[in-house]
Amino acid sequence: MITLNDYLYSGNTVFKILHKYIVDLRKEAKRTGNEIDLIHSNFLIQIQEMLEHNDFLTAQSQKIREFYKYMAKEYPFLAFTFKGRIKSLLRAEEKFNGYIVECVYECYEKYGRYPTISELKEKLNCFRDFIAYRIVVSLPKCNVKNEAEWEKEEIEYLYQIANVLPGFLEAQGFSAESARGVLESKSKQLHDNVRPYYRDYISNHIESGYQSLHITFYDNSSRSYMEVQLRTKTMDDIAEIGAANHKAYEKKQEQERTRRKVIPEGENLYFDEAYERGKRLVNLELKDLDVNMFAAVNNSLINDGCGLYRGRQILPYEHLSRYQNDLID
């Protein structure tokens, strides 16, 4: 079995690592007739193309910037940030294999059988956040007359922005994708015409406390998917440094994607290979890797200059409320 780990100790660049992994994985898939490995190699080709061709990312971020300018004009009293990133190679590989493990595990637990190839393909088609943008809004308390209503008012503005976003970006050449009923919004503040596009982690209670609005768009120019997340500053704090922080989220995912007690070894090739690839990635000692533009002292102290472990930033924009500096008489 070929794994990404096999290519991380040669001193190569991320591009060369990806190229060798794709070629060898495709060759092995054709030799063994493994349809999932063929899908896997095509997935990696998409990543390679996105990393190599930065022109479309520049054009895409400029279109996103138009919404930033719109918000600055329409909501001058709000502070907000726009951030964009490309998911790191290791995280993308973990997630791809994690989807296979989840699909097989859930199908076996629910129906007592293994998923068909078409069911696995359907699950893998859900991977659409390799490119993601995040809009975080904050209503400064100094701009609120009744502080008791501050959080409620801030969330109202978030939903207002969510109602405008799909139509605005469609005019820029993007197409909003249906959320297929996943976490459909229960909020009356979200308009019916945009409700089918959003996964609403605000009106649907999540055990970790995570809150956000997620929507996926298809970029018709670059023929790629991207995800946009909308949060208030409070929601972003919970997701970044609070109970729902990414480390805790990743740990939960690791546990879910490295479980195998229900699936007997040797019964499902796709599960076995995805499980093993995911397990090896989880157990990586980053300090031992030899990848150009990457270095680590341990699994916490990391200097990633190539997007191997940490996502590559593609869009930083910040807007501070122009009313924050108003003098009080």
N, C-alpha and C positions, 0 to 999 in steps of 0.2 A: 504494500500500500504506500502510495506517495503522499507525503504531508508537507505543508509549508515549512515546518520546523527544519526539514532536511536542507533548506537553502539559506538559512540564516547565520551561517558560521564561516562564510567564505570571503567576507570583505567586499562583497558586491554591492552595487547600488540597488535601491528598491525596484527600479525598472528592470534590471537584469534578473533579479530574483523572481519578479513576476513573470517575465518572459520564459525563463527556464521552467518554472513551476507549471505554467500554462501548457507549454509544449509537451512536457513529460506526462502531465495529467491527461491531456487529450490523446496522446499516443497509447497510454495504458487503457483509457476508456474504450478506444476503438478495438484494442486487442481483446479485451474482456467483454465487450458489449455492454458496458456499464453506462446506462442512459443518464443517471444522476451525475456521474463524473463529467459527462459531456456538457450538461447544464452548468456544472460547477466551473468548467474551463471557460464557457461563454460568459459567465458572470465575472470572472477574473479579467477577461478581455475588456469588458465594459469599464472596470476599474482602471485598467492600464490606459485606456483611451482618455478617460477623464483626467488622469494624472499627467498625461503627455500633452494634451491640447488645452492650454490655459486660456486661449483666446475666447472660447465660448463662456468660460467662467467670468471673464472680465465683462463680456456683453451681458451675461445674466445678472451679475451683481449691479450693473448700471441700471437695469430695468427695475430691480428691487429698490434701488436708490430713489426711483421716482415715487414709490410709495412712502419712503422716508420723507421726501420733500412735501408730499401731500399731507402727511401727519403733522409736520412742522408748521404748516400753514393753518390746518384745521384745528389743531390742538396745541397752541403755543403755550398753554398753561401746564401741559404734561411734560414730564421728563421721560425719555425713553432711549433704549439702545437697540441697534440692529446688529446681529452677529451672524456670520456664516461660516460653515466648516465642511470639509470633506472628511468623512469617517476614515479613521486610520486603517491600514491594511490588516493589522492583527484583529481589530474589533470587527471588521467586515467578515473576515474568515471565521471568527468565532460565531458570529451571528448566523452566517449561512449554514454552518454545520449544526448550530443550535436549533435552527428551524426544522432540520431533518429529524433530530432527536425528539423534539417536541411533537412533531406530527406523528411519528411512529409510536411514541409513548402514549399519546392521548388516544389515538385510534385503537391501540391494543387494549388500553384500560376501559374504553367506552364500549367497543364492539367485539372485543376478543379476537381481532384479526389485525393484519398489517395493512397499511394504506397501499392503494394502487399507485402506479407511476404517475397517473394523471392527478391524483390527490396530492402527491408529493410536489409535483410541478406547481399546482395551485398554491400550496403553502409557500414555496420558494418565490412565487410571483409577488408575495407581500413585501419583499425586501425593496423598499423604495425610498429609503432615507440616507442613501450614501452621500447625497448632498442635502444639507439641512440649514435652514435659516431660523433664527430665533428673534422675536420682537418682545422686549420686556418694557412695560409701561409703569410709570409711577406718578401718582397724583400727590404732589408735595402737600403736606398737612397745612402749610402756611397759606395754601390757596383754598382751604375748605372752611366754610363758616361754622359748620357743626361737626366737630371731630368724631362724634359718635357715629356719624353717617359716612365717615371717610372710606372705610373698606368697601362698603356697599357701592358708593359712588365710583370708586376706582374700578370695580368689577363691571359696572355699567358701561364705563368707557371702553373697557376691554372688549365687551360684546359688540359695542358700536363699531369698533375697528374691525372686528371679525366679520360683521355683516357687510362691510364695504370691500374687504380684501379680495374675495374671489372675482367680483366683477371688475375691479381695478386691474388685477393681474391678467385677466382674460383679454383686456384691451391691450396689454403689453405682449401678447403672444403665448400666454400660458393657458392650460386647460385644467380646471379643478377636477379631481378624481373622486368618484363616489367612495365613501367610507364603508359601503356595503352593510350598513346597519350596526357596525361595531361602535359601541359606546355612543350611541345616538344621543344628542343633547336633549335634556329634559327642561332646559331653561326657556322660558317664554321670551327672554331677551334676544335669543337668536332667531332670526327671521326664517320662515318656512322654506324660502327659496334657496337658502344656503345650508340649512340644517343637514341635508344628506351628505355633505362634503366633510363635516367635522367629526372628529372623535373628541368627545367632551369629557375630560378628566376632572372637570369642575363640578358639573351637576351630577355626575356619576361618582359615587364615593369610592375611593381607592384606599385600601388598607394602610398603605405606607404614608398617606397624607399628600401624595403627589397631586398637583393640580396644574392643568394646562389645557389649551385648545390646540389640536393637531389637525393639519390639513395637508393633503398631498396634491401637487400640481405636476402636469406633464409639460415640459418646456419644448414647444414645437420646433424651435430653432435648433437646439442641440440634440433633440430626440432623447431626452433623459428626464427622469423623475427627480423631484426635490420635495422635501417636507418643510413646512413652515409651522413653527410653534409660537403661540402667543401666551404670555404670562404677565401677571402683575409682578412688581418687585418682591412682594411678600411670597408669592408662589415660587419665584425664582430662588429666593433664599432657602425655602424648604427643600427645593430640588438640588441646590448646590451645596449648602452647608447645614441643612436641617435633617429631619428624620428620613426624607426621601432622597438623600444625596446619592450621587452616582456610584460611589464606592459600595454603598449598601445595595444599590440596584444591581451592580455588576456581580456582587457576591451571591445575591439571590439567583441571578441568571446562571452563574457557574454551578450552583447546587442543582438547579433544574436540568442543566444541560450535561451534567456528568452523572446522572442517576441511571442505573441500569438493572436494578434488582428485579424489576418486573419482566424485563426482556431477556430471555435465555440467550446466552452467547452462541453465535453460529447460526441462529435461525433467520436473521434478517441482515443481509450484507450491508444495505444502505445505513441501517442504524449502527452496526458495528464500526463501520469506517468513519461515520460522522462523529460517533461517540469518542473514538480513539483520537481523531484529529482535534476535537475540542478539548479532550483531557490533556493532550500534549501542550496545547496552547496555554491552558490554565496553569500548567506546571513549569512554564518557561522561566528560566533565570535570566533576566534581561541583561545582567552584567556580563554574561558569557557570550552574548551575541556579537557578531562582527559584521555589522552592516554600515556601509558608508553613510556619513552624516548622522550617525546615531551612537550614543554612548550612555551607559548607566553604571552607577556605583552599586545600586541594588534595585529592587522593584519599586522603590519610592523616589529615589534621586535619579532623575532621567533627563538627558539633554537630547531631545528628538528634533532633528533638523530636516527630516525627510518624510514625516507623516507615517512612520511605521507603527508607533504605539499611541501617539496622541493625534487627534484630528488636526488637519491643516486649516488654519484660519483663512477665509477668503473675503470676509466683509466686516470691517469694524466701523460703525457709525454711532455717534452719541449725540443726543440732543438734551440740553438742560433747559428746564422751564425758564423762559425769559422773565417770569414773574418771581423767580426765587430771590432776585436781588432787589425787589421793590422795598423801599424804605418805609418803615411804619412810623407814622406821625405820633 
